[in-house]
Amino acid sequence: MVWLILLVEKAAKPRGQTSTTVPGLISLLQSEWDGLMLEVHTLKQNLNTARQELSQTLYQHEAACRVVGRLIRERDEARAELAKLKEIIKTSNTHTEEMKDESGIASELAEKFNQLSDALSDARKARKLPEDISLEKEIAGYTLANTISAKGGVTCLELTRKNENLVLAGGKDNTARLFDLSTSKTLATFNDFKKKITAVSFVPTDSLTAIICSSDATAKYFKYYN
């Protein structure tokens, strides 16, 4: 005797009486349809998300391929330039060695240069200065006319053509003074500076303008009326 054993799942529960009526069947079918549509919508969303991720991945892959291709092209160009540079350096070294072999002055020409140099040197040594040229005589013609002094020392001075007796002098004591050589008096004192005076100058205009520069990074001008 053969026994057949059938393994089946648990029997489904029978539907209620509401599902046996037409309105119940319609409600049941509506629920099934809504569930199916919801599942289809979820599948579409998942599909769109997968498409977007795939597009982004493909874009990144393409960009990476372009970058790799550009780097490979630049590497090949650099290698080609390096090979050209090596060839140029090799040619230059060869040319330099050839020039070194050919460089130099012939011994006969060098000997002539040395002889001419010795002859010119002897001629210059034997040359005498004219008698009318004498530095001592020139210096002897100068006499002391006046003296200008400033505390710490005079750093600069300037004369003006408008009045030869006016002298503008700057000193290390952060002060510039205008002197009158004819009377040996100080006509004006400019002490609006924080550091020593580095330069002074006159500007010849209708009225004298004195420009004074200092180490405190300033330059000032003053007008003097004679």
C-alpha positions in Angstrom: 0.0 0.0 0.0 1.4 3.4 -1.0 0.8 6.3 1.3 0.9 9.7 -0.2 1.7 12.5 2.2 0.9 15.9 0.9 2.6 18.9 2.7 0.3 21.9 2.3 0.3 25.2 4.1 -2.2 26.1 6.6 -5.6 26.6 5.1 -6.5 30.2 4.5 -9.2 31.7 6.6 -12.5 32.0 4.7 -13.6 35.4 3.8 -16.4 37.0 5.7 -19.9 37.6 4.4 -19.0 41.1 3.3 -16.7 39.8 0.6 -19.5 37.7 -0.8 -21.7 40.6 -1.7 -21.2 42.9 -4.7 -20.3 46.0 -2.6 -17.8 43.9 -0.6 -16.2 42.5 -3.7 -16.0 46.0 -5.1 -14.3 47.3 -1.9 -11.9 44.4 -1.9 -11.0 44.9 -5.5 -10.5 48.6 -4.8 -8.2 47.8 -2.0 -6.2 45.4 -4.1 -6.0 48.0 -6.9 -4.8 50.7 -4.5 -2.1 48.4 -3.1 -1.0 47.5 -6.6 -0.8 51.2 -7.7 1.1 52.0 -4.6 3.6 49.3 -5.3 4.0 50.4 -8.9 4.6 54.0 -7.7 7.2 52.8 -5.3 8.9 50.8 -8.1 8.9 53.8 -10.3 10.5 55.9 -7.6 13.2 53.3 -7.0 13.7 53.1 -10.8 14.2 56.9 -11.1 16.6 56.9 -8.2 18.6 54.1 -9.7 18.7 56.0 -13.0 19.9 59.2 -11.4 22.6 57.3 -9.5 23.7 55.5 -12.6 23.8 58.8 -14.6 25.9 60.4 -11.9 28.2 57.5 -11.7 28.6 57.5 -15.5 29.3 61.2 -15.5 32.0 60.9 -12.8 33.5 58.0 -14.7 33.6 60.0 -17.9 35.2 63.0 -16.1 37.8 60.7 -14.5 38.6 59.2 -17.9 39.0 62.7 -19.4 41.3 63.8 -16.5 43.4 60.6 -16.9 43.6 61.1 -20.7 44.7 64.8 -20.2 47.3 63.7 -17.7 48.6 61.0 -20.0 48.8 63.5 -22.9 50.7 66.0 -20.7 53.0 63.3 -19.5 53.8 62.3 -23.1 54.3 66.0 -24.1 56.6 66.5 -21.1 58.6 63.4 -22.0 58.9 64.7 -25.6 60.1 68.1 -24.4 62.6 66.5 -22.0 63.9 64.4 -24.8 64.3 67.5 -27.0 66.0 69.4 -24.1 68.4 66.5 -23.6 69.3 66.5 -27.3 69.8 70.3 -27.2 72.0 70.1 -24.1 74.0 67.3 -25.7 74.5 69.3 -28.9 75.4 72.4 -26.9 78.0 70.5 -24.8 79.5 69.1 -28.0 79.6 72.6 -29.5 81.2 74.0 -26.4 83.9 71.4 -26.3 84.6 72.1 -30.0 84.9 75.8 -29.2 87.2 75.1 -26.2 89.4 73.2 -28.5 89.5 76.1 -31.0 89.6 78.9 -28.4 92.7 80.8 -27.4 95.0 83.5 -29.0 97.9 82.5 -31.1 101.2 82.8 -29.3 102.6 85.2 -31.9 99.6 87.6 -31.5 99.7 87.5 -27.7 103.4 88.4 -27.9 102.6 91.4 -30.0 100.0 92.5 -27.6 102.4 92.3 -24.7 105.1 94.2 -26.5 102.6 97.0 -27.4 101.3 97.2 -23.8 104.9 97.5 -22.4 105.7 100.2 -24.9 102.6 102.2 -24.0 103.2 101.8 -20.3 106.7 103.1 -20.6 105.5 106.1 -22.7 102.9 107.0 -20.1 105.4 106.8 -17.2 107.9 109.0 -19.1 105.3 111.7 -19.8 105.5 114.8 -17.6 102.7 117.1 -16.5 102.6 120.6 -18.0 104.2 123.2 -15.7 101.1 125.4 -15.8 99.0 122.7 -14.1 99.6 122.6 -10.4 96.9 121.5 -7.9 98.7 123.3 -5.1 98.5 126.6 -7.0 94.7 126.1 -7.5 94.1 125.3 -3.9 96.3 128.2 -2.7 93.8 130.6 -4.4 91.0 129.7 -2.0 90.5 131.6 1.3 88.1 130.9 4.1 85.1 133.2 3.7 82.7 132.0 6.4 81.9 129.0 8.6 78.5 127.4 9.2 78.1 125.0 12.2 75.3 123.0 13.6 74.9 120.9 16.7 76.0 117.4 16.0 77.3 118.3 12.5 76.0 119.6 9.2 74.5 117.0 6.9 73.6 119.1 3.9 73.4 122.7 2.6 72.1 124.6 -0.4 72.8 128.0 -1.9 70.4 130.1 -3.9 71.2 132.3 -7.0 68.6 134.9 -6.0 70.7 135.9 -3.0 74.2 134.6 -2.8 74.4 135.5 0.9 71.6 133.0 1.8 72.6 129.5 2.8 70.2 126.8 3.9 71.9 124.1 6.1 70.5 120.9 7.7 72.0 119.3 10.8 71.9 116.1 12.8 70.0 118.0 15.5 66.8 117.6 13.5 66.9 121.3 12.6 67.5 123.3 9.4 68.7 126.9 9.5 68.8 129.7 7.1 72.0 131.8 7.4 72.9 135.2 6.0 76.6 135.0 5.2 76.9 138.8 4.9 75.9 139.3 8.5 76.8 135.8 9.9 73.3 135.6 11.4 70.6 133.0 11.5 67.5 134.3 9.7 65.2 131.4 10.3 65.2 128.0 12.1 63.1 125.0 11.0 62.8 122.5 13.8 59.5 120.7 12.9 61.3 117.4 12.4 61.8 114.3 14.6 65.0 113.0 13.0 68.1 114.4 11.3 67.8 116.5 8.1 68.9 114.5 5.0 68.5 117.1 2.2 67.7 120.8 1.7 67.0 122.7 -1.5 65.8 126.1 -2.8 63.1 126.5 -5.5 63.7 129.8 -7.3 60.2 131.4 -7.5 58.9 134.9 -6.8 59.4 134.2 -3.1 62.0 131.8 -2.0 60.7 128.3 -1.2 62.8 126.0 1.0 62.3 122.3 0.7 63.6 120.2 3.6 63.6 116.4 3.8 64.2 114.4 7.0 64.8 110.8 8.1 61.4 110.7 9.7 59.9 110.1 6.2 58.7 113.7 5.8 59.4 116.5 3.3 58.2 120.0 4.1 58.5 123.3 2.3 58.7 126.8 3.7 58.4 130.2 2.0 60.8 133.0 2.9 60.3 136.5 1.8 63.5 138.6 1.5 
